[in-house]
Amino acid sequence: MYLNTIKVAKCCFVPALLRHAIDDDFIRPHHSNHIFETYMGDKNIIKFEGDHNSPRPQFYFDSINIFFHNVLQPPEDEVGGSFFDLVNDYFGKGACRSLNGVGYDESTPAEHKDSKPCGC
């Protein structure tokens, strides 16, 4: 079965988190880069040192946690206060703003409404 991930990425609007080890020689990093570039929904990409089976650094797990928190937006009373207050208490004040340069694409699917149809 052949899956054209680039064609499908042009039709996707569910928030996505892509991640890739820089020295991965099993699945080359350019695959994630191409998907990220064409993905139409909210997205983020995490790149980290290592290869396909290397242990993941702590910022990788922190970035995943932040991504899910931003996407799922749990009520503050469910997480016992602000998530970022808890992270700041752990890492130090202001640490979240520069957490290893991980950022989020703030665009919404509505901003892509003038895009050409992808033919999915």
VENMO-V270400 format. One record per residue. N is the residue number from 1. RES is the residue in one letter. SS is DSSP state (hx for helix, st for strand, lp for the rest). Layout:
N;RES;SS
N;RES;SS
This chain:
1;M;lp
2;Y;lp
3;L;lp
4;N;lp
5;T;hx
6;I;hx
7;K;hx
8;V;hx
9;A;hx
10;K;lp
11;C;lp
12;C;lp
13;F;lp
14;V;lp
15;P;lp
16;A;st
17;L;st
18;L;st
19;R;st
20;H;st
21;A;st
22;I;lp
23;D;lp
24;D;lp
25;D;lp
26;F;lp
27;I;lp
28;R;lp
29;P;hx
30;H;hx
31;H;hx
32;S;hx
33;N;hx
34;H;hx
35;I;hx
36;F;hx
37;E;hx
38;T;hx
39;Y;lp
40;M;lp
41;G;lp
42;D;lp
43;K;st
44;N;st
45;I;st
46;I;st
47;K;st
48;F;st
49;E;lp
50;G;lp
51;D;lp
52;H;lp
53;N;lp
54;S;lp
55;P;lp
56;R;lp
57;P;lp
58;Q;hx
59;F;hx
60;Y;hx
61;F;hx
62;D;hx
63;S;hx
64;I;hx
65;N;hx
66;I;hx
67;F;hx
68;F;hx
69;H;hx
70;N;hx
71;V;hx
72;L;hx
73;Q;lp
74;P;lp
75;P;lp
76;E;hx
77;D;hx
78;E;hx
79;V;hx
80;G;lp
81;G;lp
82;S;lp
83;F;hx
84;F;hx
85;D;hx
86;L;hx
87;V;hx
88;N;hx
89;D;hx
90;Y;hx
91;F;hx
92;G;lp
93;K;lp
94;G;lp
95;A;hx
96;C;hx
97;R;hx
98;S;hx
99;L;lp
100;N;lp
101;G;lp
102;V;lp
103;G;lp
104;Y;lp
105;D;lp
106;E;lp
107;S;lp
108;T;lp
109;P;hx
110;A;hx
111;E;hx
112;H;hx
113;K;lp
114;D;lp
115;S;lp
116;K;lp
117;P;lp
118;C;lp
119;G;lp
120;C;lp
